[in-house]
Amino acid sequence: MSANRVRVVVTGLGATTPVGGDVTSTWSALLAGQSGVTTITEDWVDTVPVKFAGTAAVDPAEVLPRPEARRLDRSEQFAMVAAREAWQDAGAPEVAPERLGVVVSSGIGGINTTLSAYDTYKERGWNRLSPFTVPMLMPNGPAAWIGLDRGAQAGVHATVSACASGAEAIGYAMDMIRSGRADVVVAGGTEAAIHGLNVAAFAAARAMSTRNDDPAGASRPWDRDRDGFVLGEGAGIIVLESEEFARARGARVYAYASGVGYSADSHHITQPEPEGRGIIMAMTQALNDADITGLDVKHVNAHATSTPAGDVIEVQAVAKAIGTHPLVTSTKSMTGHLLGGAGGIESVFTIKALHDRIVPATINLDNLDDGIEVDLVYGANRRLPEGDIAAVNNSFGFGGHNATVVFKGA
Amino acid sequence: MAATEQEILEGLGKIINEITGIPASEVTPEKSFVDDLDIDSLSMVEIAVAAQDEFGVEIPDDQLKNLKTVKDVLTFIQH
């Protein structure tokens, strides 16, 4: 690593999730072990085998001004709410527009708009569509609206890689700063995909939990009786800056965003590669990029979605790439799986864990599955040591996309 | 149409408030959409779509561009 390389810091956090409408309430709920997964009552629920989801704790349409909310798809509403929280949390940096970027992704885009607009078009004709239908359904819409809101001109991007999208967005943002394209970048992920079609499609892939008699117990990573993931919704957004820019303006620094690693399994379109070779490669590259060793990593916010196939492969890969010593948790046990939003909120949680030196326990882990050697946090929250430590967020997506982001304590 | 001009004005005020946030009380007949209310062309399309549903009239695009003031819309809907 070059000694004079630009270092990237995190100065602002924003989140709206199934357990809270902002970072403070979300983090408190996670430390209290609260599930955000509940029975849902939408009219399509009788047509699908899954009757529950991690619906957002706070409806973003109730937070945003009415004229704005009606022009934004729900995925864009979440992103806007979280981005504004992160921006204020960062102290609303004064930055030249041509030095400000945005990288915000979703896995699926504005699918609620796509489907409702199709109904309007079929039933009432093209001229009853909102003129904002296209910007509501396009997957770059959340990034574009945030870019407009902030006046960002250095580049507004949306990396799309299913459930790795949010983590890839943060990695791309780090690279924008490190390559000198921007001083400040707003980055993260968002998703609003609780719709009958998505539930039906994921159920058709046999990927979802059907534990309808116990929604709060349905997301149970590493538990012997897990039966699939639980769909959640919301957004997590962070503000990244070059360290030089942040220090010059006296910003509070939560953590360093010090490394990112990517890989592709090239094994199967949806199934994880059984040896975890792709995710080992992503983690190894991320550690190299951060110029640290596995021993420096004290915490992993795992991708672990509560699917039978993926959870154990991931922690076995963690043991090989990093070691068995880090405190590993899956906050998806409480939030459900936010798909493209996962890397966003889970980066926020990784940074909070580093900053507050505490790891929230995975809930619903009653009977540990076989083959797990890493130090899983369950039963009670655990403290992280003081000193110069690092933490890792993993995100993997359908398509075989793997992304690992490394944060270091400030 | 059975609706009076006052009823149409109130309905239009509600629609414009919903779409733009402009208080319904500011939607008065002499106001120009562009110059006085700062409503852009895409917002006019949104207003037209909502007005078509509310008042049951079709507003073709070639007519929409001629509707410059609130009074123009009131007159169009009444005839």
Interface residues (C-beta under 8 A of the other chain):
Chain A: P65 R66 P67 R70 N127 R128 L129 S130 P131 F132
Chain B: E18 I19 T20 G21 L42 V45 E46 V49 Q52 D53
